[in-house]
């Protein structure tokens, strides 16, 4: 059993046009897959591949891109809060459609989580995570999204109306400070993965609920504001949070460039995992947050990995570095499961959740 804490499933399906219900080989042969391959981002994620690898649970994102020159972006962008809202709602509707078709199980509370873990649910569990809070036109809308199944919010990607973020230093805005209060009121978790340094510390001061870094590596090993400093890692651990390590070679090896090719080994990933464990003093606070197909593909992940179906090889690499089976199981799934069980609410009714999704695209 595996848990992956960060997959941009809806963005790749709704914004980019990928049919993730196809077997991965067929997906790669579609216009979506061929276009991604031309960009050097050969797809690695499809729903059948998740099932085959026993990725029992994944955090599925709601991710929209601001129109900015700071990043080389593929896919649609937004310029107004209304555009961000509409794009986010279309992605939310996509997850609900998959759930209605039996392709996924939306995990909104402890009961649905346990059904997925027991194998009673018909399809992989998805916990909804908003990556960048701009789909919220106002913090008061969070109640609407929570009723529709949203359970985790990351205020930033790059800068948003809520926070400074990756490549865009800055504090929480007044909207961001209000968002911290709403997260606590509605029982949601805070994802610190893309927060700028200043906003990171402000958020932890204002928000006393559950914290995670769904997809972030170690700044001590790969410099840059996208990574977590040792102090930031320690702060997440002190809040009993979990950090999901990313499989992108650029975040694993400071020397890697696209021209370097697939010459980064899984030992680089193990170094990031072990660095987090050394700070924590145990193995309870690290998991997988692969971010596969989150702007990179097969060409930019470690040697020996072709797709999400190869995630079990991380366990093999850990065993080769002397890890015990129980420790490996914790990293591959158990730590995220423990973290979710500690704070997820009781499940809402399916009708209550589905009724809150805007049907307009």
Secondary structure by P-SEA (a helix, b strand, c coil): cbbbcccccccccccccccccccaaaaaacaaaaaaaaacccccccaaaaaaacccccccccccccccccccccccccccaaaaaaaaaaaaaaaaaaaaaccbbbbccaaaaaaaaaccccbbbbbbbbccccccccccaaaaaaaacccccccccccccccccccccccccaaaaaaaaaaaaabbbbbcccccaaaaaaaaaacccbbbccbbbbcccccccccccaaaaaaaaaacbbbbbbcccccccccccccccccccaaaaaaaaaaaaaaacccccbbbbccccccccccccccccccccccaaaaaaaaaacccaaaaaaaacaaaaaaaaacccccccaaaaaaaccccc
